[in-house]
């Protein structure tokens, strides 16, 4: 038996104009969109601002969270785009997690600019705030895919929720 424990809750905030970039999937039900990697690839690549807010619901060490991020980027999400520059950029991100211990309700916000290969991370952990900028385009893409990539996404619940929301929005 396996026990699955949720450590974080994920919120995705996308500009409403993203719907215009997803018109080829108009009329598709949520369960079909949830299984469509091309749909999520289009969502990731749409030139609109995206923000992911990750809220801690179960205590987690920053180093544990960082290890998961590295595994994601080195694995199927990173694929052939993970080289020395990406490793160094990702290392800077992971270092920012290392000394932190996230209690319940702490948050990490990922802000992806519309037409930029830059991401801004804002940590609100244990009443302390810090910010870092990720300027490696491949690492930024890997992080987006970690949260928004259908078959590569970290949270099936988030993927299903996004698919259902977009199914409704595309039906209007």
C-alpha positions as CSV (number, residue, x, y, z in Angstrom):
1,X,0.0,0.0,0.0
2,X,1.1,3.5,-0.8
3,X,0.1,6.6,1.2
4,X,0.0,9.7,-0.9
5,X,0.5,12.9,1.1
6,X,-0.1,16.3,-0.4
7,X,2.5,18.9,0.7
8,X,1.4,21.9,-1.4
9,X,-1.6,23.4,-3.0
10,X,-1.1,25.0,-6.5
11,X,-2.9,28.0,-7.9
12,X,-2.5,29.0,-11.6
13,X,-3.2,32.5,-12.6
14,X,-3.3,33.2,-16.3
15,X,-4.3,36.3,-18.3
16,X,-7.8,35.9,-19.8
17,X,-6.5,36.5,-23.3
18,X,-4.9,33.0,-23.1
19,X,-8.3,31.7,-24.2
20,X,-7.7,33.2,-27.7
21,X,-4.5,31.1,-28.0
22,X,-6.3,27.9,-27.2
23,X,-9.1,28.1,-29.7
24,X,-8.1,24.9,-31.6
25,X,-9.4,23.0,-28.5
26,X,-12.8,24.8,-28.5
27,X,-15.6,22.4,-27.6
28,X,-13.4,19.7,-26.1
29,X,-14.5,18.3,-22.8
30,X,-12.2,18.7,-19.8
31,X,-11.4,15.0,-19.6
32,X,-10.1,15.1,-23.2
33,X,-8.1,18.3,-22.6
34,X,-6.6,16.7,-19.4
35,X,-5.0,14.0,-21.6
36,X,-3.8,16.2,-24.4
37,X,-0.1,17.1,-24.2
38,X,-0.4,19.5,-27.2
39,X,-3.1,21.5,-25.4
40,X,-0.8,22.0,-22.3
41,X,2.2,22.7,-24.6
42,X,0.1,25.5,-26.2
43,X,-1.0,26.8,-22.7
44,X,2.7,26.9,-21.6
45,X,3.9,28.6,-24.8
46,X,1.0,31.2,-25.1
47,X,2.6,34.6,-24.9
48,X,0.7,35.8,-21.8
49,X,1.7,36.4,-18.2
50,X,1.4,33.3,-16.0
51,X,1.7,33.1,-12.3
52,X,1.8,30.0,-10.2
53,X,1.3,30.2,-6.4
54,X,2.4,27.2,-4.4
55,X,1.1,27.2,-0.8
56,X,2.5,24.8,1.7
57,X,-0.2,22.6,3.4
58,X,2.1,20.2,5.1
59,X,5.5,21.1,6.6
60,X,8.3,20.5,4.1
61,X,12.1,21.2,4.1
62,X,13.2,23.6,1.3
63,X,15.9,21.1,0.4
64,X,13.2,18.4,-0.2
65,X,11.3,20.8,-2.5
66,X,14.5,21.7,-4.3
67,X,15.4,18.1,-4.9
68,X,12.0,17.5,-6.5
69,X,12.6,20.5,-8.8
70,X,16.0,19.2,-9.8
71,X,14.7,15.7,-10.5
72,X,12.0,17.2,-12.7
73,X,14.4,19.3,-14.7
74,X,17.0,16.5,-15.1
75,X,14.4,14.0,-16.0
76,X,11.7,13.9,-18.7
77,X,10.9,17.7,-18.5
78,X,14.5,18.8,-19.1
79,X,15.3,16.1,-21.7
80,X,17.9,17.3,-24.0
81,X,17.9,20.9,-22.8
82,X,19.7,20.2,-19.5
83,X,23.3,21.2,-19.9
84,X,25.9,23.1,-17.8
85,X,24.2,26.5,-18.0
86,X,20.9,25.0,-17.0
87,X,22.5,23.1,-14.1
88,X,24.1,26.3,-12.8
89,X,20.8,28.3,-13.2
90,X,18.8,25.6,-11.4
91,X,21.5,25.3,-8.7
92,X,20.9,29.0,-7.9
93,X,17.2,28.4,-7.6
94,X,17.7,25.3,-5.4
95,X,20.2,27.2,-3.2
96,X,17.4,29.6,-2.4
97,X,15.3,26.8,-1.0
98,X,18.1,25.0,1.0
99,X,18.1,26.8,4.3
100,X,14.4,27.3,4.4
101,X,11.9,25.2,6.3
102,X,8.3,25.8,5.0
103,X,5.5,25.8,7.6
104,X,1.9,25.6,6.7
105,X,0.6,28.5,4.7
106,X,4.0,29.6,3.5
107,X,4.0,30.4,-0.3
108,X,6.2,30.5,-3.3
109,X,5.1,32.5,-6.3
110,X,6.5,31.9,-9.8
111,X,5.9,34.9,-12.1
112,X,6.4,34.2,-15.8
113,X,6.5,37.3,-18.0
114,X,4.5,37.3,-21.2
115,X,7.3,37.6,-23.8
116,X,10.4,36.9,-21.8
117,X,12.6,34.0,-20.9
118,X,12.7,35.3,-17.3
119,X,10.9,34.1,-14.3
120,X,10.6,35.8,-10.9
121,X,10.3,33.7,-7.8
122,X,9.0,35.3,-4.6
123,X,9.3,33.3,-1.4
124,X,7.1,34.1,1.6
125,X,8.4,31.6,4.1
126,X,8.2,31.8,7.9
127,X,7.5,35.5,7.9
128,X,10.6,36.2,5.8
129,X,10.4,37.2,2.2
130,X,13.0,36.8,-0.6
131,X,13.1,37.1,-4.3
132,X,15.2,35.6,-7.1
133,X,15.2,35.9,-10.8
134,X,15.7,33.0,-13.2
135,X,17.1,34.1,-16.5
136,X,17.9,30.8,-18.2
137,X,15.1,30.2,-20.8
138,X,15.4,26.5,-20.6
139,X,15.1,26.4,-16.8
140,X,12.1,28.8,-17.0
141,X,10.5,26.4,-19.5
142,X,11.2,23.4,-17.4
143,X,9.6,25.0,-14.3
144,X,6.5,25.9,-16.4
145,X,6.3,22.3,-17.6
146,X,6.7,21.0,-14.0
147,X,3.5,22.9,-13.1
148,X,1.6,23.1,-16.3
149,X,2.8,20.1,-18.4
150,X,0.1,17.5,-18.7
151,X,2.1,14.2,-18.6
152,X,5.1,15.8,-17.0
153,X,3.2,17.9,-14.5
154,X,3.8,17.6,-10.8
155,X,0.1,17.7,-9.9
156,X,-2.6,15.6,-11.7
157,X,-5.2,17.6,-9.7
158,X,-3.9,20.9,-11.1
159,X,-3.9,19.5,-14.6
160,X,-7.4,18.2,-14.3
161,X,-8.6,21.5,-12.8
162,X,-7.0,23.6,-15.6
163,X,-8.5,21.3,-18.2
164,X,-12.0,21.6,-16.8
165,X,-11.7,25.4,-16.4
166,X,-10.5,25.8,-20.0
167,X,-13.1,23.5,-21.4
168,X,-15.7,25.8,-19.8
169,X,-14.0,29.0,-21.0
170,X,-13.5,27.7,-24.5
171,X,-17.2,26.8,-24.7
172,X,-18.4,30.4,-24.2
